[in-house]
Amino acid sequence: MRATVKNISFVSLLILSIPAWSVILTSTPKKQIASASSSTATNTSYDQGLIAMEKKQFDLADKLFKDAAKNEPTSALPWLGLAEIARINKKEVEAEKLVRKAVEVAPDSPDSQLAMGRLLYAKKNYIDAEARFLKASTLAPGTIGPRLDLAELYMTALNKPDKAAELFRQVISQSPDHAGAHFGLGNASFALKNYPDALLNLTKASTLAPDNPIPKIALSQAQAASGDYKAAIVSLQDAAKLAPKMADIPLRMGVLYQQTKHWAEAYTSYENALRLNDKLALAYNNLAWMAADRKERLDEALRWANKAVELAPKALAFKDTLAWVKRARGDTSGALELLLAITKSPNASAEAFYHLALVRADGGQKPEALTAFKRVLQIDPSYSQAGDVRARIKQLE
């Protein structure tokens, strides 16, 4: 299986903005959504509870939020404070009950609707989460929190990068230096293959959050997609300076070096990634593929390929790499046995059938090879080796 790496998770936006399922937007009362829409934001017990939270005095905060709930029975905020304490203490069931209580006592509170949306998002109830985020946005039209959450939902769960991009642009128009919004818009633009906008916004996010490696990693993806591999490597090197123990960075560098045929650098990068995290199945797989394809370091290639399959036994692509290693080592029967098993799966790739066809051809099994080559084009007429496949079909017919 050829070198690949997943795109950076959009959840990384949360590193730049807000926690994924935190019911309090911030520990600073003046930044609460409710500060613009509810007089309870200045409730003394509530404010003191937030200060106690900031100091990690959770028992005191719990008492203060309960006092606030008694003093302001129609306010959502104290219940959300209590829910946040429960969440921090890993009492998820209790936290959910408290969020629902906040919605019950204050259904028109943007804070309660936002918190409920985050809860539903965490429970993968995406459609209802969307409705809550939309309601929070309507109730507090001048705030950016609900729009950021809604945009994340569109990016990560509902596959609507166009809608996410629109929301991020709204946030940027209101808060031009919001790193998370630029990061989000860069990712949305990348998903829409609008690489100039992706480059522009991810560069801006990197500038606004200079100590965070995540925007630089995302920027490297956009640079590589635009064909600027040299800049992509530099961005990853910059990210590595900020997060030298983050194994994903040398892993991505390995992919870029492999794609640009800088073999020595690719080997080094993958091996560096494994020194940081020896459970990276993709690094083992890509090392094995590269070695087999170049017919070098074949003993190591077999070890790497077996390790990748051991770590990810359901990954057909990794089993395909193992078969390719076996072929490179002259074990045609072993490669054929494995490829036959792989191609029985309804999810088998065009590449797996291409490899099966080559191994069949190696063994002089021309009719079987022809059938496998034809299957490649049935699965993916634009497969990267389609030209070779068509030429071989012509020879065999």
Phi, psi and omega in degrees: 000131184290160185301135178204163174205143182292150173296152181299134181297135180291343178302340177300340174306326184296333177297332184263352185225278188223157178292152186298317180221074176238127188275344173261127183293324184198160178274000180257113186306322185293345180263000178295145173306318185297340182297337180263354187222359185212134180289344183288350181295343180257012177303126187300311180298320179295312179301317179294325177297319177296319178296319178296322177299317181299328179271003181063028175267076192288327178295317177295317179299318179302315180296316183293320179293324178293321175298317180297322180296324178289321182285328181232075187295343180258010179265136177283332193300314180299322180293325177290325174298316178295322179295322180294321177297316178299319179296316179299324179275010177063032175257074189295323180295314178296320180300317179297318179299321182288324175296316179295326176295320179299319178293323181295315184280337182216071183296339180259018176273126177298329179294316181292322180292320178295315180297319179294322177299318179294322178297313180295323177299313180298330180271006178065026173265076193288324182293315178292326177298318179302316181298320180292317179296320178297320180293319178298320178296321179293320181287333180227069188296341182267004184253157184259341184306306181300324180291324177295317179296317180296319179297319177298318178301315180297325181284313191270333189239322187258358176053051178233067183298333178295317178292322178298316180300318179299317180293319179296324177296323177298315180297316181295324178296331179270326183224083188301335183254028178278106184300318181298321180292318177295320177299314180298316180295324176298317179292319178297317178297321177298316180297329179273003181062026174266078189292325176300316178292323177299313179298316182299311186282327177288327173296317179297316179299320179296323179290319182285335179236068188294340182263005181253122182286340188300312178300327180291323177294315178297321179299321180299324178297315180294322179294318179295318179297333178274358178091002181264076185291327179298314178295324180298318178296317180299318179298319178291324177296321176296319179296321181296328177295328180277330183223072185295344181257009180273104188295335181298333184289306176296333175299313179294324176297320178301317179298314181297316179295322179294318180296330181262009174064033171264080193296314182299317180293325179295312177304311182299317182295314179298318180292325174297319178299319182288332174294330179276329181207103184278014177252013182279094182300322182297323179295315177299316181299313184290325173299314182296316180299314182298315181296317181294317182295328180265358179054052179218158178049045190289331176294317176295322180301318179295318179296316180297315182296317178297322179294319178300316180292323178298318182283331182224072188295343181267356183278106181297325181298324181287325175294324176298318177299317179301319178297321180295324176295316179300318178298316181298330180274001179088006180269073184295320181294320178295320178296316181297315180302316182290319182291326176297320178293318181297314186284357172283341180287139176294345180262010182298140184274166174299323181295322179297319178290327176298316179294321177299317180298318180296318180292321175300317180295322177304322183271008179075016181269075190296314180299317179293322178296317179300315179300317181292319178298318179295326180294327178304311183288333175294321180287315185210093181300337180258020179308145188302331180255024184300323179299314178295320180299313181296321179295319180290323177299317180298321179292324186276338183282000000 
